[in-house]
């Protein structure tokens, strides 16, 4: 907890193998952050056993329910709720449980908390952020770390630019985030 009494929270949306938690907690200034990781792929769950995070085994989305998760790569290194993600051929489709991220945020955090939101959710970031801006939960976010997937998911540049402009209205710029050097997951050459 910070000296102001606010909780410091790192929300890892699209946690993969926990690489973002490793990167974030590698900085001694982040040692007092509470971490939550959202990752729907069961093959990734064992990577969280010794990490200082609470794993929520669900996909981040705009509503509760189940959706297809399109998976690519030899070991399913890449996955997306969007069927049009074009980084690799789809090799498998699974059904995963999704959460309404805005609802989860309202239920588990407060405006007083200092929240760092990291998103690497393979194209779903556009719908999730739009909903957060529409319902006001974006105001709970102090810092946004993001890997945009617009081009790889067929999101038109105009839509991407509109979402970025809207974020600036909320004083969020969306700093690029890449934690792959902290990954321990064996990668195939086909992603």
TANORQUI-V994351 format. One record per residue. N is the residue number from 1. D_FIRST is the distance of its C-alpha to the first C-alpha in Angstrom with 2 decimals. Layout:
n->N d_first->D_FIRST
n->N d_first->D_FIRST
This chain:
n->1 d_first->0.00
n->2 d_first->3.79
n->3 d_first->6.66
n->4 d_first->7.98
n->5 d_first->6.11
n->6 d_first->6.14
n->7 d_first->4.94
n->8 d_first->5.97
n->9 d_first->9.11
n->10 d_first->12.19
n->11 d_first->15.34
n->12 d_first->18.24
n->13 d_first->21.42
n->14 d_first->24.43
n->15 d_first->22.80
n->16 d_first->26.19
n->17 d_first->25.78
n->18 d_first->22.05
n->19 d_first->22.88
n->20 d_first->20.22
n->21 d_first->17.43
n->22 d_first->19.23
n->23 d_first->19.49
n->24 d_first->15.91
n->25 d_first->14.55
n->26 d_first->17.47
n->27 d_first->15.74
n->28 d_first->13.85
n->29 d_first->11.65
n->30 d_first->10.31
n->31 d_first->9.63
n->32 d_first->5.91
n->33 d_first->7.14
n->34 d_first->8.55
n->35 d_first->12.22
n->36 d_first->15.21
n->37 d_first->18.68
n->38 d_first->21.77
n->39 d_first->25.00
n->40 d_first->28.32
n->41 d_first->30.51
n->42 d_first->31.02
n->43 d_first->32.17
n->44 d_first->28.68
n->45 d_first->26.93
n->46 d_first->27.77
n->47 d_first->25.88
n->48 d_first->22.55
n->49 d_first->23.31
n->50 d_first->21.44
n->51 d_first->18.68
n->52 d_first->14.95
n->53 d_first->15.26
n->54 d_first->16.64
n->55 d_first->20.10
n->56 d_first->21.62
n->57 d_first->25.30
n->58 d_first->26.37
n->59 d_first->27.31
n->60 d_first->25.53
n->61 d_first->28.16
n->62 d_first->29.15
n->63 d_first->30.21
n->64 d_first->30.24
n->65 d_first->33.13
n->66 d_first->34.68
n->67 d_first->35.78
n->68 d_first->37.64
n->69 d_first->35.68
n->70 d_first->38.02
n->71 d_first->37.63
n->72 d_first->39.18
n->73 d_first->39.78
n->74 d_first->41.30
n->75 d_first->38.14
n->76 d_first->36.63
n->77 d_first->34.26
n->78 d_first->34.17
n->79 d_first->33.90
n->80 d_first->33.76
n->81 d_first->34.19
n->82 d_first->36.70
n->83 d_first->40.15
n->84 d_first->41.02
n->85 d_first->38.62
n->86 d_first->41.11
n->87 d_first->39.58
n->88 d_first->41.50
n->89 d_first->43.92
n->90 d_first->42.54
n->91 d_first->43.35
n->92 d_first->41.87
n->93 d_first->40.56
n->94 d_first->38.34
n->95 d_first->37.02
n->96 d_first->33.26
n->97 d_first->31.09
n->98 d_first->29.23
n->99 d_first->26.51
n->100 d_first->26.36
n->101 d_first->23.16
n->102 d_first->23.00
n->103 d_first->23.33
n->104 d_first->20.64
n->105 d_first->18.20
n->106 d_first->19.23
n->107 d_first->18.99
n->108 d_first->15.56
n->109 d_first->13.47
n->110 d_first->13.69
n->111 d_first->14.67
n->112 d_first->11.67
n->113 d_first->9.37
n->114 d_first->9.56
n->115 d_first->11.85
n->116 d_first->13.84
n->117 d_first->16.98
n->118 d_first->19.29
n->119 d_first->22.78
n->120 d_first->25.65
n->121 d_first->27.56
n->122 d_first->31.08
n->123 d_first->32.32
n->124 d_first->30.58
n->125 d_first->28.08
n->126 d_first->30.70
n->127 d_first->31.11
n->128 d_first->27.43
n->129 d_first->26.48
n->130 d_first->29.59
n->131 d_first->28.63
n->132 d_first->25.10
n->133 d_first->26.78
n->134 d_first->29.41
n->135 d_first->27.21
n->136 d_first->24.52
n->137 d_first->21.52
n->138 d_first->21.48
n->139 d_first->20.10
n->140 d_first->16.71
n->141 d_first->16.59
n->142 d_first->15.38
n->143 d_first->16.90
n->144 d_first->19.64
n->145 d_first->20.73
n->146 d_first->24.05
n->147 d_first->27.27
n->148 d_first->30.01
n->149 d_first->32.92
n->150 d_first->35.31
n->151 d_first->38.29
n->152 d_first->38.01
n->153 d_first->37.80
n->154 d_first->40.53
n->155 d_first->38.37
n->156 d_first->40.57
n->157 d_first->39.45
n->158 d_first->39.87
n->159 d_first->37.33
n->160 d_first->34.82
n->161 d_first->35.39
n->162 d_first->35.09
n->163 d_first->31.67
n->164 d_first->30.48
n->165 d_first->31.98
n->166 d_first->30.29
n->167 d_first->26.85
n->168 d_first->27.60
n->169 d_first->28.29
n->170 d_first->24.62
n->171 d_first->23.71
n->172 d_first->22.86
n->173 d_first->24.96
n->174 d_first->24.11
n->175 d_first->23.77
n->176 d_first->25.77
n->177 d_first->23.98
n->178 d_first->25.79
n->179 d_first->24.37
n->180 d_first->27.72
n->181 d_first->27.93
n->182 d_first->25.10
n->183 d_first->27.13
n->184 d_first->28.83
n->185 d_first->30.99
n->186 d_first->34.68
n->187 d_first->35.90
n->188 d_first->39.43
n->189 d_first->41.44
n->190 d_first->42.08
n->191 d_first->38.82
